[in-house]
């Protein structure tokens, strides 16, 4: 394109134009759209069609250059969807979707071999494969290859979910955008629009995706798209539990979780996804609670997200702008790295604990509707054993979503014990060695996350009326527990075995049975308290324990 055209083309940046006789005669989101528009008015002439670049070049990962070099020379491959959207927003992406006309599985395998990555066929019948590249730092890039949906790229893009995801670039020309539905414009105006009136009917799980994208990118869902969502809610009943689970966990892993859950409720989709939560609406709570159980739950989600942000591995000095959050940073900031590693831990492949923690926060008070009782004299509302009842309900929901057994156990544990740090904070002297040991004995791998959940729960309970002294005690408990877990685990949480069950059986002439486990547990607790430190002391302790048990 001659330099002299530059000034005339500024208004068309990011678009394809048809250029004829020194002027733009038509424009569009794709070369074909520009050409068709030009031919409609000047059908006998053949304009030059080209892309007008934006002032800010798209910045893609270097992995795309390696993919380009690995492709067959004569093959046209397009990068589509979220990675293109994120490039327009100057955001980094680790997931890349490629579409091509044919041989998607073979091309994916070729790319994997050329760049030294792992190859996984996802759906042979639909010609979809995944390539996972892990760099020297351990960071993973996921490259998915699939056949075009339809006869060409235009048809493929128009069959996608939202206009902001219906954009593409040619892998060999990453600065030329294909945008048939105006996704770039919608992105600029913060608008979420369905690609067609059939988007949600074809795939109802897109309802959850709409909520996640709107919250994460701060987009406004168009009125037409909202109406389409409401009309398609019943279709969620046909979606498999696995797909519902994956989209729900994506929401819980994305920014502004509370906003997303509230949006699901407003759109009428919440009963189809998490039906138990509706019982929290309007459920009154006595002081210090300031809201009903539903709004308290949403506030807990928001507070949890703020806590995780200020305690993230990379410190943002502007994040903790309040006294409450600043105090949390002072008391717990030393555990940033460990908290980050914990939240990124996977109980199953490709699913971290972070969204599971937010699911626990959503269900932490779900046992209250069944346990609600009002004292006749004081009128105070109590929810005795709500955490036990809630744990059972949360586990049921986890199984309905087809979470793994390990995830269900973790979720159940977190909900059942979410009150423990709060109870420990009532002790004037702080948690004892015995209390710390028993806390982690019961919470196991969920213990550190329970500390965070309890802090968010407390913030959601008091709101702006939270006394600084009360907050300080809760932070002290959390610090003592996290310190034991990450700095003194062998002494306070998981003391080494000094004797075995067989030792007890032979030394004290006992028979195998539940008593042996009871004795070993009492011994471990004594070790955690610092009462026992050697094999001899362990045997002496067991002897004394058995005598006292016989006498009693």
NUSE-283165 format. One record per residue: x, y, z of N, C-alpha, C in turn; residue in one letter. Coordinates in steps of 0.02 Angstrom, whole numbers, plus 50000, padded with zeros to 5 digits. Atoms other than C-alpha are relative to their C-alpha. Layout:
N
XYZXYZXYZA ...
END
This chain:
552
500424994050000500005000050000500445006250000X 499604993950004500765016949948499915004250062X 500024995849940501195028750091499505005649992X 500454994350011500155042650011499284998550020X 500695001749981498565032950056499905000450076X 500045000849928498945033150243499475004450032X 500474995449966497965048650296499284998449982X 500695001650021496425043550195499734993750034X 500225006449974496395026550276499944999650076X 500035000049927496495031550459499314997950027X 500665002049973494585029950484499854992649991X 500155007050014494665012050418500494995250035X 499525004349964496005005550538499654993950030X 500285006249975495654987450581499464997049956X 500515002550047494524984750428500324998349933X 499815001450069494684977650254499655005149955X 500294995050044494414990550117500084997949927X 499965000650073494054990049931500225006849974X 499694993750020495145003449849499995000449924X 500084999350072494775010149676500055007349981X 499954993150023495285025949585500255004850053X 499724995649949496255032749732499555001350059X 500444999149942494835030949857499704993450023X 500345005849972493965018549970499285000049975X 500695000550026492365012449887499574995350043X 500395004549956491864999450017500474997450054X 499615002749945492424991550179499604994450034X 500335005549966492054976250285500454996650050X 499615003649950492634964350418500434994549971X 499605005050035493334952050291500125002449929X 499904998050070494044953450115499384999049958X 500605001450039492464945550045499455005150013X 500504994849985491334957950135500165006549965X 499804993750034492324972750067499904999449925X 500075000950072492354965549892499274999749979X 500725000550017490494961149892499665006750004X 500304993449993490034978549953500215004449941X 499774996050057491104986349815499654997849936X 500325002650061490364975049680499275001949996X 500704998250001488604979449733499895006849968X 500074993350029488914997449681500365000849934X 499584999150060490254995449546500204993049976X 499915007150014490034977749484500474998649941X 499575001350057491044979949325500745001050015X 499314998349985492634985649410500294995150052X 499645004649955493944975849508500455004050047X 499604996049953494534985449661500564995950032X 499485003249960496094981649761499734999450071X 500255001149932495634973949929500604998750046X 499455001049952496814975350077499775002050070X 500154998649929496844976850266500365006350022X 499704993849973497144993450354500204998550073X 499785001849932498204989950509499835005450050X 500124995249946497884998050676500665003150022X 499394996849975499115009650763500404995450045X 499675004649952499474996250893500014993049971X 499975006750028500094979850818499774994750051X 500195005549957499374963650886500634996650026X 499415003049969500604955851008499854992850020X 500125007149986500574936851003500634996850029X 499445003749972501654924251092500474997649945X 499525002850049503264918651004499844992949978X 500185006850018502504901251002499664999849932X 500354999950064501474906550851500494999949942X 499505000250052503034909450749500264992949991X 499775006950005503604891850790499474995649967X 500545003750033501894885150740500015001449925X 500004998250072501984894650575500554996349962X 499445003450034503684887250533499894992449995X 500125007250000503044869850573499454997949951X 500565001650044501544870850455500244998349930X 499865001150071501534863950278499965006649961X 499964993650035501964877850155499355001949964X 500594998550041500364876350054499354999950040X 500615000649960499144875750200499825006550034X 500254993949968498074890150262499704998150068X 500225001449931497824889950451499845006650033X 500224993949967496884902750554500014999250076X 500074999649928497034907550736499335003450014X 500674997449989495274910650803499855000750074X 500285000049932494304914850960500355004350051X 499784996149942494934920251130500695003049994X 499324997350006496774922451086500005006349958X 500054994050042496304935050951499675005750039X 500334995049957495114944051069500505002950050X 499524997649949496474945051202500565004249968X 499494996050034497734951551074499765007149988X 500284993350010496574966051036500005004050064X 499994996749935496554969851223500705000350030X 499305000249977498444967751238500084995650062X 499955004849945498184953151358500374993849976X 499665006250016499274937751364499514994249999X 500425005950004498504921251317500454993850002X 499645006349999499054903351348499614994649963X 500425004750037497664894951248499895002749929X 500054997950070497654895551058499594994949961X 500435004350041496324888550941500145001449927X 499854999450071496774885150760499474996149961X 500465003750045495584880250619500324999749931X 499745001150068496024873450447499524995749961X 500495003350042495134865850301500014992450004X 499965007250000495764848050314500624997650038X 499425003349969496964835950399500205003250066X 499844996649936496834844450569500414995650046X 499655004549955497424829050664500734999149978X 499335001050026498924826350551500435006250010X 499634993849992499414844650557500185001150073X 499864999249928499274845050747500584995650021X 499445004549983500414829850761500655002649971X 499394997350031501654837750640500275005850040X 499784994349960501694853850741500304997750066X 499745002549937501934844250903500704997249992X 499345002950011503394834650830500525005349986X 499524994850020504204850250758500215004550058X 499844995249946504114860950915500164996450066X 499845003749940504414847051041499465000350053X 500574999649954502684846551119499634993350003X 500405006149993501444833151174499375000549957X 500585000350045500044827851056499454995750031X 500575003749973498304822351112499415000649951X 500614999650040496864817950993499405000850047X 500574998849956495294825251076499364996949974X 500615002650031493934820250954500164998249928X 499795002250066494474809950804499445001049949X 500574999550046492724810050728499915007249976X 500074992950019492674829150729500675003249984X 499344997650020494514830850686500255005650045X 499774995149951495044839850845500564996950040X 499425002549963496734838050929500315005650041X 499684995249955497724846551066500764998950001X 499275000149993499574850751073500175004150062X 499814996549939500314855451242500765001150000X 499294998250000501964864651240500205002850068X 499754997849935502924866951402500705003049990X 499364996750010504344879651401500484998450057X 499485001649951505944879551504499825002350070X 500214997749934505064888851646499424995950029X 500565004149977503704875651659499325002849981X 500654997250022502364886951583499744996149940X 500315004050054501134877851471499615004449952X 500414996850052500374883751308499594994549968X 500465005150027498854874251245499805002249930X 500154998650070498644873551056499504994949975X 500525004550026497014866150990499925000949925X 500084999950072496814861650807499344996549983X 500655002950018495104858450727499845001749927X 500234998650068494274857450559499525005950001X 500464994450006493304872550499499284997650011X 500715001449992491474872950552499645003049940X 500314997350060490704874850381500495000249942X 499585000350061491384877250206500595004850000X 499454995250001492494892250243500065003650067X 499874996449938493174903850377499405004350020X 500574995649985491694915750363499444996150034X 500535004249971490444901850400500204997650069X 499755002349935491534895450542499915005450053X 500044994649951491604912250629499275001850017X 500714998249987489734915650610499644994650041X 500315005449961489364898850694500254999950072X 499724999949932490304903750854499525003450049X 500464997849948489574910051018499885007550000X 500074992749993489914928851033500455003549950X 499624996450052490544941850912500725001350021X 499314998649978492064945551020500444993749995X 499635006250011492564927250996499984997749928X 500095001950070492134926950811500475004049955X 499484996550039493754934750748500574995349988X 499455004550018495264926950665500565004049967X 499444997550039496974930250593500334994149965X 499615005150035497954920550464500664999250036X 499385001149964499434912450551500605002949963X 499454997250039500524918750409499965007649993X 500064992750001499894936650426499615002150063X 500334999149935499514939750610499745007050012X 500234993149989499164958350589499375001749960X 500614998850041497664956450470499414996350032X 500565002749962496034953850564499414998249955X 500635002050032494544944050497499455000850052X 500514998249949493014951050587499325001149967X 500624999250039491394947550493499415002750040X 500584998149961490224951450639500125006250044X 499874993949962491024967150711500214998850072X 499795001549932491794959050864500485005150028X 499534995049977493184971950874499645006250024X 500404994249980491914985950882499634998750065X 500355001949938490914976751016500494999950059X 499505000249947492504974251115500175007250022X 499844993149984492874992851105499445003450038X 500574996949966491124997551162499774996050061X 500155004249941491144984251301499324996649994X 500655003250014489694974651223500094992649988X 500015007250013489334956051227499374998449960X 500555001350046488264950551081500064993049971X 500005006750029487774933251022500105000549924X 499874999950072488324928750846499364999249959X 500635001050036486564923350797499444998750049X 500595001349958484814920850863499974992750022X 499995007149985485204902250869500574997950047X 499395001649962486784903450975499864995750061X 500135003549937486024897651140499584993849991X 500385006050014484814885351065500474994449977X 499525005050024486264876550978500424997350057X 499585002249944487274875951139499835004150062X 500224996249941486424881251302500575001650050X 499464998549953488084880551399500315006849986X 499774993350015488484896851312499705005250046X 500304995449951487334904951441500515001450055X 499494999149948488664901951574500605003749974X 499434996650029490014907651456499875007449992X 500184992950007489084923951425500105003650066X 499944997049934489024927451611500745000850018X 499294999749983490874923451634500365005549960X 499664995050041491444934351488499785007050019X 500254993449982490324948851538500335002450065X 499694998049936491024948851715500755001149992X 499274999750004492844945451671500245006049959X 499784994650044492934958651533499585006450010X 500424994249984491664970751609499605002349940X 500404998750059490494969451461499265000450018X 500734999549992488654973851447499674995349949X 500345004650045487574959951375499435003849966X 500514996350036486444967151240499304997450019X 500695002249983484554966651272499784994049960X 500205005850041484284954751126500334993650024X 499655006049976485604942851191499724997750067X 500305001949936484854943451366499344996349989X 500645003350014483154938851295500114993049971X 499845006650026483934924551197500214995350056X 499795004149943484734918351358499404997650040X 500595001849960483104918751455499564994849964X 500425004750038482204909551315500324993149994X 499655006450010483524895851314500204996650066X 499805002649934483694892651503499834992550006X 500215007049992482734876151494500484995249965X 499535004350035484044869651374500584997750043X 499465002149955485284868651518499884993150029X 500165006649974484364853151575500274994449956X 499745005150046485044844151422500764999849998X 499264999650001486864848951453500284994750048X 499705005249958487974835251523500295003150064X 499704997449938488574837151704500725002249991X 499294998350010490374837451643500075007049968X 499944993450033490094852551529499765005550046X 500224995149950489094861651663500555001350051X 499454999549952490494858051786500575004349974X 499424996450028491854864451671499855007449992X 500174992950008490944880751630499915003450067X 500084997149934490484883451812500685001350032X 499334999149971492284880851868500385005649964X 499704994350036492834892951732499755006750028X 500284994049969491664905951808500345001350067X 499724999449933492354902551982500755001449999X 499284998650006494144904051918500135006949970X 499934993650035493824920551827499905005850049X 500114994249957493784938251898499255001350012X 500674997649983492214945451983499504994250006X 500425005949992491474928952039499315001850027X 500654998049971490114937052145499555003149949X 500394996850053489544947551997499724994749953X 500235005350045489424931851889499434996050031X 500535003949968488384922252016499365004150004X 500594995749998487224937052038499685000549931X 500274999650067487044938251849499644993649980X 500355006350012486604919751836499325000050032X 500644999649964485254922951964499515004749964X 500434995150033484574938451876499734997349934X 500215002750065484514929351709499554993850008X 500435005849987483574914851791500334993349989X 499655006250014484924901851760500264996450063X 499695002949940485504898951939499674993450022X 500315006349978484194885451983500184994049957X 499815005450044484774875351833500734997950009X 499285001449992486594875851887500164998250072X 499885001149929486654877152077499345000950037X 500694999049977484844874252132499935001350075X 500064999349928485174873752320500065007350023X 499844993249977485744891952328499385004450008X 500604995949996483994898952304499715000150071X 500275000449932483554893352482500315005150047X 499674995049958484744906552551499665006849995X 500304993350011483714921152483499495001650054X 500474997849949482814930752617500084996750067X 499895003549936483504919652756500325004850050X 499774994949952483654931652903500544997250045X 499465001849954485184931553016500065005450053X 499934995349944485464939453185500685003449997X 499354996749995486864951953221500524995250030X 499714994550038488314953353193499874999949925X 500165000050071487654948253022499605006349983X 500354993950022487064963452925499544998749940X 500415001550060486214954452778499714993050006X 500275006850002485194939152736500554995349974X 499495005050016486124922952698500235000349928X 499834999750071486074925452509500505005749986X 499564994350012486844942752506500654999450039X 499395001449963488074937652641500464995449960X 499615004650040488634923352528500345003649942X 499714996350055488894935052381500555004650024X 499474995749972489874947052491500624995950018X 499435004449982490944932552553500424998549938X 499635001150063491404928652372500435006049982X 499634994050018491904946652340500595001250047X 499464999149952492934947752500500554994849990X 499515005250013493784931252460500435001949940X 499624998050060494284937852289500495005650017X 499554994549980495014953752367500584997350041X 499465002949959495994943552494500514996449957X 499545003650044496724932452360500415004849958X 499644995050041497194947752259500565003350040X 499484996649961498124956552399500534995250026X 499525005049977498974940352450500284995949942X 499745003450059499444935352272500764999850002X 499275000549999501244929852241500355006449977X 499724993650022501584946152147499625005550036X 500324995049957501234960252269499815006349960X 500234993750029500184974852207499925005050056X 500024995449943500544989352327499375004450002X 500604995950002498964998352270499374996150017X 500595004249990497814983652306499715000650070X 500245000049930497714984752496499905007250023X 500114993049985496995002252506499645001450065X 500374999049938495974999552664500404997550060X 499665002249939496534997152844499914992550010X 500145007149991495704980052849500454995749956X 499585003950046496614973652695500745001050014X 499304998749983498234982052744500234995850059X 499835004149942498204972852910500094992749979X 499945006850025497934956452817500674999049965X 499355000450034499474959952711500564999750051X 499474999949949500514963852866500064993250035X 499995006249961500004947852955500144993749958X 499975006150040499924935452810500425000649937X 499644998950062500964943052670500614995549991X 499405004350005502454931852710499844993349967X 500185006550028501464916952643499725000749929X 500254999050067501094924152470500164994149953X 499785005250046502114911352376499664993350016X 500315006449981501434896552475499254999949984X 500724999750016499634902452456499884999349926X 500075000550072499874904452269500094992849976X 499895006950019500584886952253499424995550022X 500565003949976499174879952358499395000849955X 500594998850042497814888052251500094997249930X 499885002850067498644881652092500094992450002X 499955007249994498754863952159499404996649965X 500535003650034497754851452057499874993350033X 500195006749975496804836852132499864995449941X 500065003650063496414831551953500325004449946X 499654996450053497274836651791499595005949975X 500284993950030496914854351730499445003250041X 500494996549958495794859151878500355001750066X 499654997949940496584869352017499525000750059X 500414999249940495974872152195499655006750003X 500294993449994495564890452167499245000049987X 500735000050010493824887852088499644995650052X 500325004249949493484874052215499925003850065X 500064995849941493814886452355499405004749994X 500584995750010492524898252280499354996150002X 500605004249993491284883952266499864998750073X 500095000949927491574880652452499715006450030X 500274993749974491254899152485499265000849982X 500714999750021489624898052386499564995750044X 500395004949963489054883252490500155000050075X 499795000549930489814887552660499425000750048X 500584999249956488114892552733499384996549974X 500585003250032487004881152629499614995750049X 500365003949950486554871252786499555004250045X 500384995749955485744886352869499244999449992X 500735000650005483984884652795499724994050038X 500245006049965483834867052869500125000250075X 499825000049929484594871553037499745006150037X 500234993649970483734888253070499534998850060X 500425000249941483004890053245500025006950034X 500034993449967482414905653336499844998950075X 500095000649928482594906953524499375003750021X 500654997149982480894910253604500065006350042X 499944994249955481504922553736500355005949967X 499604994450028482844932753647499815001649928X 500164999050071482194930653469500614999149955X 499385000850039483984927153414499944993849956X 500025005550049484134916053259500664996350003X 499395004149997485364901653272499984994749945X 499945005050052485994888953147500484994550024X 499585005149970486704874953253500124994349951X 499785005450044487684861953153499885001449926X 500114998450071487394871352991500594997949957X 499415001750039489184867652940500014992449983X 500025007250014488924848652954499484998549947X 500535000950050487284849252858500225002749932X 499774996950062488044860952730500524995949965X 499485004150030489524849452703499684994249960X 500345005550034488344835252656499675002549935X 500334997250060487374846452535500525001749947X 499484998150047488974853052457500304993849966X 499735006250029489634835352433499524997149948X 500505002450048488004830452347500045003949935X 499954995850060488154845152228500654998449962X 499375001850033489974840652194499944993549961X 500105006450036489474822952148499555001049940X 500444998750057488064829452037500365003449943X 499604996750051489344840051945500564995549974X 499495004950020490434824551924500715002450016X 499334998749974491884831552024500324993350019X 499665006149979493194818652066499884998750075X 500085001649929493114809652234500445004450044X 499544995849961494634819552293499735007150006X 500284993249998493774836052247499395000350045X 500595000249957492154831052332500214999950073X 499765000449930493104826452491500275006750022X 499714993549984494054842952487499455005250012X 500554995349995492454852952460499604998750064X 500375001849940491534843652598500385002150063X 499584998249942492984846452719500025007550011X 499964992749994493124864952682499355002950028X 500644997449975491264868052711499894997950072X 500135002549932491174857252867500415003750053X 499554997149950492624866052952500115007549991X 499874992950014492434883952890499935004450062X 500084996149939491954889853065500584999050050X 499495001749950493464882153154500465005950017X 499574994449982494644897253140499635005450040X 500404995049962493234908553203499924997750072X 500065002449931492984897553356500685000650036X 499344999449969494864897453387500165007250018X 499874992949987494874916453380499665002450064X 500334998149937493754916753534500444998850060X 499545001449945495184910153639500475005950010X 499604994049987496074924653722500744998949987X 499285001450007497784916053716500184997449931X 499855002750066497644910553535499974992549999X 500075007350004497594892653472500584996350032X 499495004149968498524879753576500314995249949X 499695005050043499694866853502499524994349985X 500505005350009498324853853529499475002149949X 500524997650046497034864653438500265000349929X 499704999750068498214867453291500064993149971X 499935006950024498584848953278499324997249979X 500665002850015496734844353284499695003449939X 500264996450059496294857753156500254996749936X 499735002950061497454850453025499874992549995X 500205007150002497054832553076499334999349965X 500675000450028495264836253026499945003149930X 500064996550064495514848152879500494997549948X 499505002850045497054839952802500215005249947X 499764995550053497474847852632499575006149990X 500444994250007496014859852645500135005350053X 499924995649943496654868152804500205007149983X 499784993250016497584882952729499455003849964X 500554996750035496114886752614499435001850048X 500524998549950494904885852761500175006550037X 499804993749968495914899752843499785006049959X 500204994550044495594910952692499235000749998X 500734999850001493754906152684499725003150063X 500254997349937493504910252868500105007550004X 499884992750000494274927552844499495003549955X 500504997050045493134931252695499314999750031X 500655000849967491644924652793499915005450054X 500044994949947492034936352938499895007049970X 500094993550033492184951352821499295000649973X 500684999850026490524946652742499485000450055X 500464999849943489724945152914499925007150026X 500024993449968490184962152986499955005749950X 499974994550047490424972452829500445005650027X 499604994249979491044989952867500025000750076X 500024999449927490614987553052500494995350035X 499545004849970491994974653080500495003650048X 499534996949953492954979453240500714997949984X 499315001450016494814980653211500294994650046X 499755004949953495174970453368499774993049982X 500285006650021494034956353308500364997449938X 499655001850062494864956353137500724998050015X 499315001649981496584956353216500064993150030X 499975006649969496194940853320499924994549947X 500105005050053495574931453167500634999349957X 499385000250039497134936153071500564996550039X 499505003349959498214930353217499914992449998X 500145007250004497364913353214500224997349932X 499805002350067497594911953026500754999749994X 499275000050004499424916553043500294994250039X 499755005649960499704903753182499904993349964X 500155006250036498874890153078500454999249939X 499595000350061499804894452917500744999050018X 499315000849978501444895753012500144992750019X 499925007049982501184878353083500024995649938X 500065004150060500734871352913500625000649955X 499464999050048502154879052813500695000750032X 499344999149969503534881752941500164994950054X 499875004849945503314868953080499564993849992X 500475005650012502344854852999500214993750038X 499785006249967503404840953070499895000150075X 500094999649928503294847353247499265000550020X 500684998349977501484853753254499434996649962X 500545002650042500504845553114500074992549986X 499895006950021501274829153059500634997250031X 499395002549966502514822853190500204993149975X 499775006650025503594808053136499824994450050X 500185005849958503124790753200500604997950041X 499475002449955504174785953352499944992550012X 500135007249994503374768753370499434998249954X 500535002350045502204758353263499454996450039X 500535003949970500594749253297500244993250022X 499735006549981501554732953298500425000450064X 499614999049938502714740053432499535000050060X 500474999649944501214743853542499714993150015X 500285006749991500474726553513500494995450037X 499505004549970502094717553558500215002250069X 499764997449936502644728853702499484999250056X 500524999949949500964728853791499524994149995X 500375006250005500304711753739499265001449983X 500684998250023498794718753646499844996349935X 500225002950064497784711953501499825005649951X 500184994850049497504721653338499275002050008X 500694997649995495944732453341499985007650004X 500074992749999495264750253354500415003350055X 499634997049945496174753053519500705002249977X 499334998350023497854753153429500005006749964X 500064993650035497304767353315499875005750048X 500154994949949496614776953464500645002050038X 499384998749963498274775253557500495003949956X 499544996650045499304780553405499805007349990X 500244993150009498214795953381500145004250062X 499854996449938498394800853564500755001550005X 499284999049999500274798753547500215005649952X 499834994750048500364809753392499815006850028X 500214993749970499384823253482500485002250055X 499524998549947500574822253629500675002449970X 499404997750034502044824053509499925007249977X 500124993250025501254839553431500005005150057X 499994995549942501064846953605500685000650032X 499324999849972502904843753641500104995850061X 499945004349941502584830853778500444994049989X 499645006050018503444816653686500495001549945X 499514998550051505064817453588500474994349984X 499565005650013505894800253591499614993550003X 500345006549999505484781853573499844998050072X 500135001849930505664779053761499415003950028X 500564995849975504514793653800499344997849968X 500615002450034503284786853672499734993750035X 500225006249966503234769753756499745001550070X 500244998149933503064777753927499315003249995X 500664996750009501634788453863499464994849988X 500505005250016500734773253792499824996050062X 500135003749939500944763853955499545003950047X 500424995849957500214778354055499305000749972X 500664999150032498814780653929499574993850011X 500385006249992498304762453939499784998950072X 500195000649929498324762754130499415004450015X 500544995349986497224778254138499354997749967X 500605002450035496044770754010499684994250036X 500265005749962495894754754112499655002250064X 500294997449937495564764454273499335003449987X 500624996250015494264775654192499464995449974X 
END
